[in-house]
Amino acid sequence: MQHPITLVRLSPDSPHVATVASWTHAEWGHLNPDFTADTWRDAFRRECGDGGVPSVFVAMAGDQPVGTAALMAEDMDTRPDLTPWLASVFVLPEWRGQGIASTLIRRVEEEAVACGVDYFYLFTPDQQALYRRLGWRDHEELSYRGEDVTIMRRQLEA
Ligand SMILES: CC(C)(COP(=O)(O)OP(=O)(O)OC[C@H]1O[C@@H](n2cnc3c(N)ncnc32)[C@H](O)[C@@H]1OP(=O)(O)O)[C@@H](O)C(=O)NCCC(=O)NCCS
């Protein structure tokens, strides 16, 4: 039987930091080829703040991490004018299609509202439909590190 999903804030000293960083490195490491697996993990650990920006959340099935999403000050180095960002949205393949990413995204939105953010941003090459369903709007199309992506924006209400 599968465990119910709970969301937890990832703290920098959590044993799950290495696991979650390995997922995001496998998925997005190619966008940042200067990072090794170790420097990526160390940078990811620094995003594990204790409230507001930055914050990382993890979906847990019992004691197993199965998904993540983060609130970060920067995610696209060519667009420092936009901040903060929803970033690192990832769910393990066998746990997809159950609303886990949607729940994580809502949790990051709550965190952004709590720290007074009016708008926040994400970029995606192919998940626009998921985010539109959750109230995100297309903001800009551009090429980023060789990939066509959409910057999307979410208006938040306190
Ligand atoms: C994109 C990704 C995070 C989605 O994770 P997920 O947990 O499957 O997402 P959700 O379940 O919240 O939503 C996905 C779909 O499942 C459907 N769904 C949601 N709850 C459901 C439920 N209880 N039962 C069945 N289907 C459900 C949703 O309608 C949604 O459909 P859509 O794709 O047509 O919008 C996941 O596929 C992933 O990690 N991909 C690789 C990394 C990636 O692309 N990340 C996004 C970067 S921008």
The ligand as an ORCA input file, in Angstrom:
! r2SCAN-3c Opt
* xyz 0 1
  C       6.145     17.877    -14.627
  C       6.035     17.019    -13.373
  C       6.713     17.761    -12.214
  C       4.566     16.771    -13.046
  O       4.474     16.048    -11.817
  P       3.098     15.330    -11.373
  O       3.178     15.054     -9.927
  O       2.816     14.215    -12.293
  O       2.073     16.525    -11.645
  P       0.518     16.516    -11.272
  O       0.064     15.140    -10.954
  O       0.284     17.580    -10.293
  O      -0.106     16.951    -12.656
  C       0.242     16.195    -13.818
  C      -0.999     15.683    -14.496
  O      -1.653     14.711    -13.692
  C      -3.030     15.009    -13.621
  N      -3.475     14.718    -12.273
  C      -3.412     15.525    -11.211
  N      -3.948     14.920    -10.140
  C      -4.338     13.690    -10.544
  C      -4.940     12.591     -9.892
  N      -5.275     12.625     -8.598
  N      -5.150     11.475    -10.615
  C      -4.816     11.427    -11.923
  N      -4.255     12.446    -12.588
  C      -4.009     13.559    -11.897
  C      -3.171     16.452    -13.890
  O      -4.378     16.722    -14.552
  C      -1.987     16.763    -14.778
  O      -2.382     16.663    -16.122
  P      -1.816     17.684    -17.224
  O      -0.433     17.218    -17.507
  O      -2.740     17.478    -18.376
  O      -1.841     19.067    -16.624
  C       6.733     15.633    -13.564
  O       6.243     15.042    -14.740
  C       8.247     15.740    -13.652
  O       8.936     15.706    -12.639
  N       8.773     15.865    -14.891
  C      10.216     16.020    -15.099
  C      10.703     17.367    -14.602
  C       9.932     18.534    -15.186
  O       9.636     18.605    -16.368
  N       9.618     19.497    -14.291
  C       8.937     20.726    -14.660
  C       9.955     21.715    -15.035
  S       9.234     23.239    -15.553
*
